Amino acid sequence: MRSFDLKPTKENLIENLKEDSLGRNRLIYRFIQLLLSIQDATTISIDGKWGSGKTFFVKQPKLILEAYNSNFKIPNNDDESDDINEKDIEQIKTIMSCIDKDFFDETLVNNPQVVVYYDAWENDDKIDPVLSLIFRIVESINENFDIKIDFKIFDNIPGFKNLVSTIKDLKSIVKFNILLKEQEQNINLKQQIKYFLNFILNERGNKLIILIDELDRCSPSYAVKILERIKHYFDDDRIIFVFSTHLSQLTHTIKKFYGEGYNSYEYLNRFFNIKCTLPKIDIENYCKNIEFFDSEHIINDISKKIIKKYDLSLRQINKFYTLLKISSFNIKNKEYRFKNEKGQFFYIAFINTLIITLNIIDGEKYNNLINGMDSSIFIDWLLYIYNDKFKYFFNDLLFENKSNPENVNDKFKDIYTAVFIEEYTTKNQIIIGDMIFDSEIKSLIQNTTNLLSDFSYFGD
């Protein structure tokens, strides 16, 4: 059994570029154009909620810029590695040439960029962020530096000895000797970093683009330290920092460090030169690529309606489809001609989708719904979908006089009672229109909620 979670692996990044299933290829193209247009030291924020695909978005330009940098040293690896190889480069260039061949084949080739991805949250418990970032730059570039250095000059730099010991432990992964000429003992870290970055850019590209991800998930002290240290040590017209972060959450993080009365919004405004908001994905196109029912199946429409209504993030959409497939995949192999079968179908198609959604986004509303404590969100959802597209379907299913239906709200309340409140014996049942609700339906509800009903599917 596989989930629909869209992890930012090399294969997924390239496949998504090929299919443009998120509808963001044009946005990526314009973002790369923005990066090339910048002439001085700049910090950019890519703002998006958690789970909106920020990591995926910033890693795709990284792959593209590496593919078009002729100085990029292609590692000796196989197709399973997350480093791009010759085959990947050819595929990326074919995809991007369809968008703007002149820009990618000429402008970008003549303006090589060095790109480094740094997961701030992953390094939150590490030493000084400047030193761990330098290590990440070298590791990313995959260079072997052989210049000798007298490490005594770093004795007064907090944490450097720890970094050196870490590097020695990682020699089997990346050959790393800090690039510096033998220097006087009074040389400071800022000058050393400047020298190091000069070498990188002279060898590899015109600019260094550092992608910093997950800053909003870091501890307040580490998040502030990254922002302040970057401002001090990496002030260079050839360096661009791109932060993929949820700005609203980051403002709360800053406030936790400086105090509730602190204007964290203004603080971030001074730090970020450019703010970009990551737009929502193309839901229709993305869902079309991961739907597992036949294209005309009613559940496909219902799923997209509830995704739009509750504004699910990319991560939440993937989780929704994973749970939907587990809980109801086998519904497509059944026919629903009798009243009890129609009740089952109504539950799986219209109610189970709501239960899955609430289970993902709001635990309190989910518990209130399934425990018969609140019918309002249930009725609101059914009215939403009734008035949108399914009026005739509902009228045909719920009312004897289909041309002159009764109060729809009352019918939906009756269904809520039948599904979530009524306690059935083996004999009693509730009939609503062409549907029967009984003890069998109640058992189905419990097992479907637990992902263990007869409709559940555990294959790939």
C-alpha positions in Angstrom: 0.0 0.0 0.0 1.4 3.4 -1.0 0.4 6.8 0.1 -0.1 9.7 -2.3 2.4 11.8 -0.4 4.3 13.9 -2.9 7.9 13.7 -1.6 10.4 16.0 -3.2 12.6 13.2 -4.6 14.4 13.7 -7.9 12.1 11.4 -9.7 9.0 13.2 -8.4 10.4 16.7 -9.1 11.2 15.8 -12.7 8.0 13.9 -13.3 6.0 16.8 -12.0 7.8 19.2 -14.3 7.0 16.9 -17.2 3.3 16.6 -16.4 3.0 20.1 -14.8 0.4 18.4 -12.5 0.6 21.2 -9.9 0.2 23.9 -12.6 3.3 25.7 -11.5 5.8 25.3 -14.4 5.1 28.8 -15.7 5.6 30.2 -12.2 8.9 28.3 -11.9 10.0 29.9 -15.2 9.2 33.4 -14.0 10.9 32.8 -10.7 14.1 31.8 -12.4 13.9 34.9 -14.5 13.5 36.9 -11.3 16.7 35.3 -9.8 18.7 36.1 -12.9 17.5 39.8 -12.9 18.8 40.5 -9.4 22.0 42.5 -9.3 22.7 42.9 -5.6 22.5 41.1 -2.3 18.8 40.1 -1.9 16.6 38.0 0.4 13.4 36.6 -1.0 10.6 34.9 0.9 8.3 32.3 -0.7 5.3 32.4 1.6 2.9 29.5 1.9 1.0 27.5 4.5 2.4 24.3 5.9 1.8 21.5 3.4 1.4 23.9 0.4 4.3 22.5 -1.5 7.0 25.1 -0.7 9.8 22.6 -0.5 8.7 21.0 -3.8 8.6 24.4 -5.4 12.1 25.6 -4.5 13.7 22.3 -5.3 12.5 22.3 -8.9 14.3 25.5 -9.8 17.4 24.1 -8.1 17.3 21.1 -10.4 16.8 23.3 -13.5 19.6 25.7 -12.6 22.0 22.8 -12.0 21.0 21.2 -15.3 21.9 24.4 -17.2 25.2 25.1 -15.3 27.9 23.7 -17.5 30.3 24.0 -14.5 28.2 21.7 -12.4 30.1 18.6 -11.6 27.9 15.6 -12.3 28.4 13.0 -9.6 29.1 9.4 -10.6 25.8 7.9 -9.5 22.9 5.8 -10.7 19.3 6.6 -11.4 18.4 5.9 -7.7 20.4 8.9 -6.4 18.9 12.3 -5.8 21.8 14.0 -7.6 21.0 14.7 -11.3 22.8 12.7 -13.9 23.2 13.1 -17.7 19.9 11.5 -18.4 18.1 13.8 -15.9 19.7 16.9 -17.5 18.6 15.9 -20.9 15.0 15.4 -19.7 14.9 18.7 -17.8 16.2 20.6 -20.8 13.6 19.0 -23.1 10.8 20.0 -20.7 12.0 23.6 -20.1 12.8 24.3 -23.8 9.0 23.9 -24.5 8.4 26.9 -22.2 11.1 29.3 -23.5 13.9 27.7 -25.6 15.8 31.0 -26.1 15.8 31.8 -22.4 16.9 28.4 -21.1 19.3 27.4 -23.9 21.0 30.8 -24.2 20.3 33.2 -21.3 20.5 30.7 -18.6 23.5 28.8 -20.0 25.4 32.0 -20.2 24.5 32.9 -16.6 25.4 29.8 -14.5 24.1 29.8 -10.9 25.3 27.8 -7.9 22.3 26.6 -5.8 22.4 25.2 -2.3 19.5 23.8 -0.3 19.6 24.1 3.5 17.0 22.6 5.8 17.1 24.9 8.8 14.8 22.7 10.9 17.1 19.7 10.3 20.0 21.7 11.6 18.2 23.3 14.5 20.2 21.3 17.1 23.5 21.8 15.4 26.4 24.3 16.0 26.4 27.9 14.8 24.2 28.1 11.6 26.9 29.9 9.7 29.3 27.0 10.0 26.7 24.3 9.3 25.6 26.3 6.3 29.2 26.5 5.0 29.4 22.7 5.4 26.2 22.3 3.5 27.5 24.5 0.7 30.6 22.4 0.3 28.7 19.1 0.6 26.2 20.3 -2.0 28.8 21.3 -4.5 30.5 18.0 -4.0 34.0 19.5 -4.4 37.3 18.1 -3.0 39.3 20.9 -1.4 43.0 20.1 -0.8 44.4 23.4 0.5 46.1 23.1 3.8 45.0 25.1 6.8 46.3 25.7 10.3 43.2 25.1 12.3 44.6 27.1 15.3 43.4 30.3 13.6 39.8 29.0 14.4 40.4 28.5 18.1 38.4 31.6 19.0 35.5 30.8 16.8 32.7 29.1 18.8 31.8 25.7 17.5 34.4 25.5 14.8 36.3 22.6 16.3 33.0 20.7 16.6 32.4 21.3 12.9 35.9 20.0 12.0 35.3 16.8 14.0 32.0 16.4 12.2 33.6 16.8 8.9 36.2 14.2 9.7 33.4 11.8 10.6 31.7 12.4 7.3 34.8 11.9 5.0 33.3 8.7 3.7 30.4 10.8 2.4 32.2 13.9 1.2 35.9 14.8 1.1 36.0 18.0 2.9 39.0 20.2 3.8 38.1 23.9 4.4 39.2 26.0 1.5 41.5 28.7 2.9 45.2 29.7 2.4 47.4 29.7 5.5 46.4 32.9 7.2 47.3 35.1 10.1 45.8 34.2 13.5 43.8 37.5 13.6 41.8 36.8 10.4 38.1 36.9 11.4 35.3 34.5 10.3 33.7 37.1 8.0 36.9 37.5 5.9 37.3 33.7 5.8 33.8 33.2 4.5 34.3 35.9 1.9 37.4 34.1 0.7 35.6 30.8 0.6 32.6 32.2 -1.3 34.9 33.9 -3.8 36.4 30.6 -4.7 33.1 28.9 -5.1 31.7 31.5 -7.4 34.9 31.9 -9.5 34.8 28.1 -10.1 31.1 27.4 -10.4 28.9 30.3 -11.4 27.9 34.0 -11.4 25.7 33.9 -8.3 25.2 31.7 -5.2 21.5 31.1 -4.5 20.9 29.6 -1.0 17.5 28.1 -0.4 16.6 28.0 3.3 13.6 25.8 4.1 11.6 25.1 7.2 12.7 28.2 9.1 9.2 28.7 10.6 9.5 25.3 12.3 12.8 26.1 14.1 13.1 27.2 17.7 12.8 31.0 18.1 16.5 31.4 19.1 17.8 29.4 16.1 15.5 31.1 13.6 16.6 34.6 14.8 20.2 33.5 14.9 20.0 32.4 11.2 18.4 35.7 10.1 20.9 37.8 12.0 24.0 35.8 11.1 23.2 35.7 7.4 22.7 39.4 7.4 26.1 39.9 8.9 28.3 37.2 7.3 26.8 36.8 3.8 26.4 40.4 2.7 27.6 40.0 -0.9 26.0 41.3 -4.2 26.5 37.8 -5.7 24.4 36.0 -3.1 20.7 35.6 -3.0 18.8 33.9 -0.1 15.5 32.4 -0.8 13.4 31.5 2.3 10.5 29.1 1.8 8.5 29.7 4.9 5.0 30.4 6.3 5.4 34.0 7.1 2.5 34.2 9.5 4.0 31.4 11.6 7.5 33.0 11.4 6.2 36.2 12.8 4.9 34.3 15.8 8.3 32.6 16.1 10.1 36.0 16.2 7.6 37.3 18.8 8.4 34.3 21.0 12.0 35.4 21.0 11.7 39.2 21.4 8.4 39.3 23.3 4.7 39.6 22.4 4.9 43.4 22.1 7.6 43.2 19.4 6.7 44.2 15.9 7.9 41.0 14.2 6.1 41.9 10.9 8.2 45.0 10.6 11.3 43.0 11.5 10.7 40.6 8.7 9.8 43.4 6.3 13.3 44.9 6.9 14.9 41.5 6.3 13.1 40.4 3.2 13.6 42.5 0.1 11.1 40.6 -2.0 8.0 38.7 -0.8 6.4 36.1 -3.1 3.2 34.2 -2.2 3.0 30.7 -3.5 -0.3 30.4 -5.3 -2.7 27.4 -4.9 -2.1 24.4 -7.0 -4.3 23.6 -10.0 -6.7 21.3 -8.2 -8.5 20.0 -11.2 -5.2 19.0 -13.0 -3.5 17.6 -9.9 -6.5 15.5 -8.8 -6.9 14.2 -12.3 -3.3 12.8 -12.0 -4.0 10.9 -8.8 -7.7 9.9 -9.0 -8.1 6.1 -8.8 -11.8 5.9 -9.8 -12.9 5.9 -13.4 -12.9 9.4 -14.8 -16.7 9.7 -14.8 -17.2 8.3 -11.3 -19.2 10.5 -9.0 -16.7 10.3 -6.2 -14.1 12.2 -8.3 -16.4 15.2 -8.5 -17.3 15.0 -4.8 -13.7 14.8 -3.8 -12.7 17.9 -5.7 -15.7 19.8 -4.3 -14.7 19.1 -0.7 -11.1 19.8 -1.4 -12.1 23.2 -2.7 -14.6 23.9 0.0 -12.2 23.3 2.8 -9.2 24.7 0.9 -7.0 21.7 1.6 -3.2 22.1 1.2 -1.2 19.9 -1.1 -0.1 17.7 1.8 -3.7 17.5 3.0 -4.9 16.6 -0.5 -2.4 13.7 -0.7 -3.5 12.5 2.7 -7.2 12.8 1.7 -6.7 10.6 -1.3 -4.7 8.1 0.6 -7.4 7.7 3.2 -10.2 7.7 0.6 -8.5 4.9 -1.4 -8.1 2.8 1.8 -11.6 3.3 3.0 -13.7 3.2 -0.2 -11.7 1.9 -3.2 -13.8 -1.2 -3.6 -17.0 0.7 -3.9 -16.4 0.9 -7.6 -16.8 -2.8 -8.0 -20.3 -2.8 -6.5 -23.8 -2.0 -7.9 -26.3 -0.1 -5.9 -29.9 -1.1 -7.0 -31.6 -1.8 -3.6 -32.5 0.7 -0.9 -30.0 -0.6 1.6 -27.2 -0.5 -1.0 -28.1 3.0 -1.9 -27.8 4.0 1.7 -24.3 2.4 1.8 -23.4 4.3 -1.4 -24.6 7.6 0.0 -22.6 7.2 3.1 -19.4 6.3 1.3 -19.7 8.9 -1.4 -21.0 11.9 0.5 -20.5 11.3 4.2 -17.2 9.4 4.3 -15.5 12.1 2.3 -16.6 14.7 4.9 -15.4 12.5 7.8 -12.0 12.0 6.1 -11.6 15.8 5.6 -12.5 16.7 9.1 -10.2 14.0 10.5 -7.4 15.8 8.6 -8.1 19.4 9.4 -10.1 19.6 12.7 -10.1 16.9 15.3 -12.8 18.6 17.5 -15.3 18.9 14.6 -14.5 15.4 13.5 -15.3 14.0 17.0 -18.5 16.1 17.3 -19.7 14.9 13.9 -19.2 11.1 14.4 -20.4 11.1 18.0 -23.7 12.7 17.0 -23.0 16.0 18.8 -23.1 18.5 15.9 -25.1 18.2 12.7 -24.4 21.8 11.5 -21.2 21.0 9.6 -22.8 17.9 8.1 -25.9 19.9 6.8 -23.7 22.7 5.6 -21.6 20.3 3.5 -24.6 18.5 2.0 -26.3 21.9 1.2 -23.1 23.1 -0.4 -22.9 20.1 -2.7 -26.7 20.0 -3.3 -26.8 23.6 -4.5 -23.6 23.2 -6.6 -24.1 20.2 -8.8 -26.1 17.4 -7.2 -29.6 18.8 -6.8 -31.2 16.4 -9.2 -29.3 13.5 -7.9 -30.3 14.3 -4.3 -34.0 15.0 -5.3 -34.2 11.7 -7.1 -32.7 9.8 -4.1 -34.5 11.6 -1.3 -38.0 12.6 -2.3 -41.0 10.7 -3.6 -42.3 13.8 -5.3 -39.2 14.6 -7.2 -40.6 17.5 -9.1 -41.7 19.2 -5.9 -39.2 18.3 -3.2 -39.8 18.9 0.5 -37.5 20.9 2.9 -34.0 19.7 2.1 -32.7 20.8 5.5 -35.1 18.5 7.2 -34.1 15.5 5.1 -30.4 16.1 5.8 -31.1 16.3 9.6 -33.0 13.0 9.3 -29.9 11.4 7.5 -27.6 12.7 10.3 -29.9 11.2 12.9 -30.1 7.9 11.0 -26.3 7.7 10.5 -24.8 9.1 13.7 -27.5 9.1 16.5 -29.9 6.2 16.0 -29.1 3.0 17.9 -30.4 0.1 15.8 -31.6 -3.4 16.8 -31.5 -6.2 14.3 -35.1 -5.4 13.3 -35.6 -1.6 13.2 -34.6 0.6 10.3 -35.0 4.1 9.0 -36.2 4.8 5.5 -35.4 8.1 3.8 -36.4 8.4 0.2 -34.9 5.5 -1.7 -32.4 4.7 1.1 -32.6 2.3 4.1 -30.4 2.9 7.2 -30.1 0.0 9.6 -27.7 -1.9 11.9 -25.7 -3.0 8.8 -25.1 0.7 7.8 -24.1 1.5 11.4 -21.5 -1.3 11.4 -20.3 0.0 8.0 -19.9 3.5 9.4 -17.8 2.3 12.3 -15.6 0.0 10.2 -15.2 2.6 7.4 -14.1 5.3 10.0 -11.6 2.8 11.3 -10.5 2.0 7.6 -11.5 -1.7 8.1 -14.8 -2.0 6.2 -15.5 -4.4 3.3 -14.9 -1.4 1.0 -11.3 -0.9 2.3 -8.4 -1.6 -0.1 -4.8 -2.1 1.0 -3.1 -2.7 -2.4 -1.0 -0.2 -4.4 
